[in-house]
Amino acid sequence: MEPNCYKFENSTMSVVVPNDPMRIMQFFTLCGALKLETLGMKRSRSPSAYAIMKRQYGFKGNRAKVLQQAQMVKSWLKENS
């Protein structure tokens, strides 16, 4: 694990988010974009927030499950940062 990172772990997953304000805001922004994607909105000409979250943070499952996992990590980050 990198020295300046937040590591969220529970029984089903482990996520590492760098302790950099820009990266944390990027994570929060992706969570919001993923929520909009689950409601039917699409990003144009770029990878979906769903694809980015799965690639960068290793989430597994469909959009709803990835959103649920991301919201757990987001609330944990708000409490611990």
Contacts in CASP RR format, 6 or more apart in sequence:
PFRMAT RR
TARGET T0000
AUTHOR 0000-0000-0000
METHOD contacts of the structure
MODEL  1
MEPNCYKFENSTMSVVVPNDPMRIMQFFTLCGALKLETLGMKRSRSPSAY
AIMKRQYGFKGNRAKVLQQAQMVKSWLKENS
1 7 0 8 1.000
1 16 0 8 1.000
2 16 0 8 1.000
2 18 0 8 1.000
4 18 0 8 1.000
4 19 0 8 1.000
4 20 0 8 1.000
5 16 0 8 1.000
5 17 0 8 1.000
5 18 0 8 1.000
5 19 0 8 1.000
6 16 0 8 1.000
6 17 0 8 1.000
6 18 0 8 1.000
6 19 0 8 1.000
6 77 0 8 1.000
6 80 0 8 1.000
6 81 0 8 1.000
7 14 0 8 1.000
7 15 0 8 1.000
7 16 0 8 1.000
7 17 0 8 1.000
8 14 0 8 1.000
8 15 0 8 1.000
8 16 0 8 1.000
8 17 0 8 1.000
8 72 0 8 1.000
8 73 0 8 1.000
8 76 0 8 1.000
8 77 0 8 1.000
9 15 0 8 1.000
10 72 0 8 1.000
13 59 0 8 1.000
13 60 0 8 1.000
13 69 0 8 1.000
15 57 0 8 1.000
15 58 0 8 1.000
15 59 0 8 1.000
15 69 0 8 1.000
15 73 0 8 1.000
16 57 0 8 1.000
17 23 0 8 1.000
17 24 0 8 1.000
17 27 0 8 1.000
17 57 0 8 1.000
17 73 0 8 1.000
17 77 0 8 1.000
18 24 0 8 1.000
19 81 0 8 1.000
24 77 0 8 1.000
24 81 0 8 1.000
27 57 0 8 1.000
27 70 0 8 1.000
27 73 0 8 1.000
27 74 0 8 1.000
27 77 0 8 1.000
28 74 0 8 1.000
28 77 0 8 1.000
30 49 0 8 1.000
30 52 0 8 1.000
30 53 0 8 1.000
30 70 0 8 1.000
31 53 0 8 1.000
31 67 0 8 1.000
31 70 0 8 1.000
31 71 0 8 1.000
31 74 0 8 1.000
32 49 0 8 1.000
33 43 0 8 1.000
33 49 0 8 1.000
34 49 0 8 1.000
34 50 0 8 1.000
34 53 0 8 1.000
34 63 0 8 1.000
34 66 0 8 1.000
34 67 0 8 1.000
34 70 0 8 1.000
35 67 0 8 1.000
36 49 0 8 1.000
37 43 0 8 1.000
37 48 0 8 1.000
37 49 0 8 1.000
37 50 0 8 1.000
37 63 0 8 1.000
38 63 0 8 1.000
38 64 0 8 1.000
38 67 0 8 1.000
42 48 0 8 1.000
43 49 0 8 1.000
47 55 0 8 1.000
50 63 0 8 1.000
50 66 0 8 1.000
53 59 0 8 1.000
53 66 0 8 1.000
53 70 0 8 1.000
54 60 0 8 1.000
54 61 0 8 1.000
54 66 0 8 1.000
57 70 0 8 1.000
57 73 0 8 1.000
59 65 0 8 1.000
59 66 0 8 1.000
59 69 0 8 1.000
59 70 0 8 1.000
60 66 0 8 1.000
END
